[in-house]
Amino acid sequence: MPGTVRVDPVALEAAAADLDAAAARLQANLTAASLPIQTLPSGSEEVSLLANRFFRNSASTFAPAAAEAIGELIETAAALRAQAAAYRDVDFEHGRALEL
C-alpha cells in the first residue's frame, strides 16, 4: 500500500544485536592491535625515521577514530532498541483501543 511504512520491531532488535556484535569485534581487534601498531624505526637514517613518524602519527589517529566508531555503533544499536520498544508500545495501545 503506497504511503504506508511497515516496521518490524524484531528486525530492529536483530539489527541492534548485529551492531553490538560489530562493536564488540571492533573493540577486540582494536585492543589486540593497539601494541603492534606502535612501530620502532628500522634504522637511524632519515627515511626510516620519517616512515616511523608517519606510522606513529597514523596509529595515534587510528585508535581514537576506531573508539569513536565503536561508540557510534553502540549508540545506534540503543536507538534501534528504543524505536522497537516505541513501536511495540504504540501497537499495544492501538490493540487495546480496538478491544474497547
C-alpha positions as CSV (number, residue, x, y, z in Angstrom):
1,M,0.0,0.0,0.0
2,P,1.6,3.3,-1.0
3,G,2.3,5.7,1.8
4,T,2.5,3.0,4.4
5,V,5.5,2.1,6.5
6,R,5.8,-1.3,8.0
7,V,8.1,-1.7,10.9
8,D,9.1,-5.0,12.4
9,P,10.4,-4.5,16.0
10,V,12.0,-7.9,15.9
11,A,14.0,-6.9,12.8
12,L,15.1,-3.6,14.6
13,E,16.3,-5.6,17.6
14,A,18.1,-8.1,15.4
15,A,19.9,-5.2,13.6
16,A,20.7,-3.7,17.1
17,A,22.2,-7.0,18.1
18,D,24.3,-7.1,14.9
19,L,25.6,-3.6,15.6
20,D,26.5,-4.5,19.1
21,A,28.4,-7.6,17.8
22,A,30.2,-5.5,15.3
23,A,31.2,-3.0,18.1
24,A,32.4,-5.9,20.2
25,R,34.5,-7.3,17.3
26,L,35.9,-3.9,16.6
27,Q,36.8,-3.3,20.2
28,A,38.5,-6.7,20.5
29,N,40.5,-6.1,17.3
30,L,41.4,-2.6,18.5
31,T,42.7,-3.9,21.8
32,A,44.7,-6.7,20.1
33,A,46.2,-4.3,17.6
34,S,47.0,-1.4,19.9
35,L,50.5,-2.5,20.7
36,P,51.6,-3.9,17.3
37,I,50.8,-0.6,15.5
38,Q,53.4,1.2,17.7
39,T,56.4,0.7,15.5
40,L,60.1,1.3,16.1
41,P,62.3,2.8,13.3
42,S,64.1,0.1,11.3
43,G,67.2,2.3,11.2
44,S,68.6,5.6,12.1
45,E,68.7,7.2,8.6
46,E,66.3,9.9,7.6
47,V,63.9,7.6,5.6
48,S,63.4,5.2,8.5
49,L,62.8,8.0,10.9
50,L,60.3,9.7,8.7
51,A,58.5,6.5,7.9
52,N,58.3,5.7,11.7
53,R,57.0,9.2,12.4
54,F,54.3,8.6,9.7
55,F,53.3,5.3,11.2
56,R,53.2,6.7,14.8
57,N,51.0,9.6,13.6
58,S,48.7,7.2,11.8
59,A,48.5,4.9,14.9
60,S,47.7,7.9,17.1
61,T,44.8,9.0,15.0
62,F,43.5,5.4,14.3
63,A,42.8,4.4,17.9
64,P,40.6,7.5,18.7
65,A,38.7,7.2,15.4
66,A,38.1,3.5,16.0
67,A,36.9,4.2,19.5
68,E,34.5,6.8,18.2
69,A,33.2,4.3,15.6
70,I,32.6,1.8,18.4
71,G,30.6,4.4,20.4
72,E,28.5,5.3,17.3
73,L,27.7,1.6,16.7
74,I,26.6,1.2,20.4
75,E,24.5,4.4,20.3
76,T,22.9,3.4,17.0
77,A,22.0,0.0,18.5
78,A,20.5,1.7,21.5
79,A,18.4,4.0,19.3
80,L,17.1,1.0,17.3
81,R,16.1,-0.8,20.6
82,A,14.3,2.3,21.7
83,Q,12.5,2.6,18.4
84,A,11.5,-1.1,18.6
85,A,10.1,-0.6,22.1
86,A,8.2,2.5,21.0
87,Y,6.6,0.7,18.1
88,R,5.6,-2.2,20.4
89,D,4.1,0.3,22.8
90,V,2.1,2.0,20.1
91,D,0.9,-1.3,18.7
92,F,-0.1,-2.4,22.2
93,E,-2.1,0.8,22.7
94,H,-3.8,0.6,19.3
95,G,-4.7,-3.0,20.1
96,R,-6.2,-2.1,23.4
97,A,-8.2,0.7,21.7
98,L,-9.7,-1.8,19.3
99,E,-10.7,-4.1,22.1
100,L,-12.7,-1.4,23.9
